[in-house]
Amino acid sequence: MNQTLKTFLRRPAGVVGLTLLALVCLMAALAPVIYPGSPWDMAGMPFAHPGEGGMLLGSDTLGRDIASGVMHGARVSLLIGVASTLAAVLIGVTLGALAGFSGPVVDTLIVRATEVFQTIPNFVLAILLVAIMTPSIWTVILAIGIVSWPPLARLTRAQVKSVAQREFVQAARCQGQSGLSVLLRHVLPNAISPIIVTASMTVATAILIEAALSFMGLGDPNFMSWGYMVGAGRTVIRQAWWMSVFPGLAILTTVVAINLVGEALNDALNPRIARA
């Protein structure tokens, strides 16, 4: 564990990404403290420039504080990103482990089901699922989780198949351990490193999908989100650039930070790179 942390900290990009991500998380945590009111409430005159009327990032077309929306939007984006990734990991790892550790019939069925999902573009399927269900934060999480599990399933299947052929797994089987016990105690723990890295990258993808859905008006209308703010300000971007630029920068910063952390985590969990 210490060696993994040392390897991670040797990557400047990983440290920068972790710092940026910590700032975003801090911003989300302090949002109710700094801006205790609702981000939907009018805070001043519409179209106020950044710094005008005591509003750090200006106001939107209805006089709502952009800074309040950005900080409260961080909570929504992080919640949806993490929750939908956990759902995708639960589905993908379960199906991938079954495919890699079961017989050829189960393997073939799961692989074909995964291929069917991968033939449909993720964003198109997410739009379809959210449009069918009532748009809410939970339907968005469910939709993103459903479209995000196939890569995790394929990776888990490949890792499980590789680890299952090793000597210590064969020894565990010879000792009379059940298949489930071998899978949970010996196979998955030794196949988890690339899955963790892929899951971290999935969080960034989930945040982008949520922002795109909110941009199109398919987000939860009860929660302020960065994608909604960018979409609401796009019609007046020439007159009031700050309405779209600041939430857009928040999305960019968060996604880049997560990707930097994921790449550094990949180096830290790769035994060859860690030894080097």
N, C-alpha and C positions, 0 to 999 in steps of 0.2 A: 504493500500500500504506500509506504514511504517512497519507494523507488518510483512508483507511478506518479506520485505528486511532484517529485523532483523533476522527472522528465517533462511533465506538463508545464511546470514553472520555467523550464529552460526555453520554452517556446514563447518568444515575445508576442507573437500574434495571439496566442492563447491567453496570455496575461491581459492584453488589451481587450480582447473579446470578453473575458470574465469581468473586467472592470466596467465595461459598458453595460453588460448584462446586469451587474449588481446595481448600477445607477438606475436602470429601467425598473428593476424590482423595487428599489428604494422609492422611486417616483410613484409606483403603484401603491406601495404601502402607505405613503404619506399623503396620498390624494385626499382621503376624507379629513385629514388634519388641516392641510393647507387650504383646501377648498371644501369646507363642510357642507355647503349647499349642493343642490342638484346641478350638474353641468348643463341641464336644459333650461335653467332659469336665466332671464335677461340680467346682465350685469352692467350694462351701460348703453351708450349710443351704438347703433349699427355702423358697420364699416369703420370702426375706430382703428387707427394704425397701431402697430406694436409700441407699447409704452404710453399710449394716450389713454387718459381717464383711469390711470392706475392699473390697466390691464397689460401685463408683460408682453403677451403675444398678440394683442389686439382682440377685436371681436368679429363675429360673423355677421351675416345679413340680418339676423334678428337680435343682435346685441348680446349674444352669448359669449362668455369668456373662452377664447381659444386655449389658453393655458390650462384652464379647468378641464376642458374637454380632452386635451392631450393626456393629462395626468390620470383622469378617470378612465380614459380609453386604454391606458396601459394595463389596468386591472382586467378588462374584458379580453384584450388580446392574449395576455399571458394565461388567463384561465382557459380560454378556448384552445390555445396552442398546446398546453400541457394536458388538459383533460382529453382532447381528441387524440393526442399521441398515445396516452395510456390505453384508450379504447382500441386504437390500431395495434398497439403492442400485444394487448390481450388476445385479440382475434388472430393476428398474424403469427405470433409465436406459438399459440396453441395449434393452429392448423399446420404450420410449418414443422413443428415437432412431431405431430401425428404422421405427416407425410414422410418425413425422413426416418422415422423409427418403426413405422408399421410396414405391412406387406405391400406388394406391388399394386394390388387392387385399390386400397385406400390412397396410396401415393398417387396413382393415376387420376382418381376422382378429384382429389384436392388440387392437383396441378392443373387439370382442365378447368376447374372452377376459378382458379386464380387467373388463368389466361383469359377467361371470359370477362372478368372484371378489368383486366389490363387492356382489353381491346377498346374500352370506352374511356375517353379522356377524363381525367380526374375532375377537372373543373365543371365539365358538362354534366357529369353524373351528380356532382354536389349540387349544382343548380336544380337539377331534376328532383333530387330527394327533398331539398328545402322547399321547393315550390309545391310539391305534393303534400308535405306536412305543413302545419302552421309555423311560420318563421318565428323561432324563439332561440334563446341561447343554447338550449339543450338539443333542439333539432339540428342546429348548426354543428354542435359538437358531434352528434351522432352521424351526420352526413359526412363530415370531414374524416371521422374515424373509419367509416365504411370505405371511403375511396382511398385511404392511406395504408391499409393493411397488406395489399398484395406484395409490394417489395420486401416487407418484413417477413412475410411467409416464405417467399422464395429464398431469402438469405438464411433464415432459420433452417429450412429444409436442407440446404447445401451444407451448413455447418454441422447439423446433427448427423447427416450421412457421413461426413468426414470423421467426426469424433467417434462415432459408433464403431468404426473399424479398428480403433486403437486397442492396444494390448490390455490396458487397465479395465476397459469396458468388457472385453471378453472374459477377463479374470472375474469381474463382478458377476457376470452371468454364470460362470462355472461354479461360483459359490452358492448358487441357488437363489439369488436375489430376483425379485419379480421385475418384469419389464418396466413398469411404472417407476419402481424404486431406482432402477439403473438410469432411466431417463432423467429423473428429477435430481438424483444425487451425484451422478457422474457425467452424464452427457451435456445437459443444459449449462451447468456451471462452467464447463470448459468451452462452451460455444457462445458465451454471452457477450464477450468483448465487442465484436463487430456489430452485434445487435444493439448494444448501448449507443455506439457511435451513430448508427443509422437512425435510431430513435431520436437522438439529439437533433439531427438534421431534419427529421420529420416535424419537429416543433416549429422550425422556421417556415417550412412549407405550409403547415396548418395556419400559421399567422397570416401568410400571404393569401391563402384561399379565403379565410374569414374576411380579410380586408376587401378582397374582390367581391365577395358576396354582399357585404355591407355597402360597397360602392354602388352596386346594382339595386340596392333597396331590399335585399333579401336577408338582412340581419335582424336581430331582435330590436324592435322599435323602442323598447323600454331601457336600453343600455346604449350609452354613447360609445362609439368605436371610431378608431382612426379611419377605417375605410369609409364610413358614413361621412366623416368630416371632409375627407378629400372629395367625395362625390358631391356633397352639398356646396362646396366652394368652387367646383370646376366651371360653373357657368359664369362666374365673375372673376376668374383668375387674372384677367388683365387689369381689372380695377382694384382687386384686393388679393394679391398673390399669397399673403400670409395665411389665408383660410385653408389653402391646400398644401402649401409648402411645409408648414410646421408639423402637421400630422403625417405628411409623407416622409419627412425626415425621421420622425419617430419610428415609422415602419422600417425604413432603410437601416437605421441604427440597430434596431432590435434584431432584424434578420441577419445583418452582417456579424453582429456580436455572437449570435448563436452558431453561425457557420464557422467563425474563428475558433470558438470553444470546441466545436465538434472536430475540427481538423487537428487541434492540439490534443484532444482526447484520443483521437485515432493514433497519433504518434505515441502517446503515453501508454496506451493499452496494447500496442504492437510490440511483442517481446523483442523482436530483432532490432527495431529502432531504439527501444529502451536500453538494450544492452550496448548499442553503439554510442 
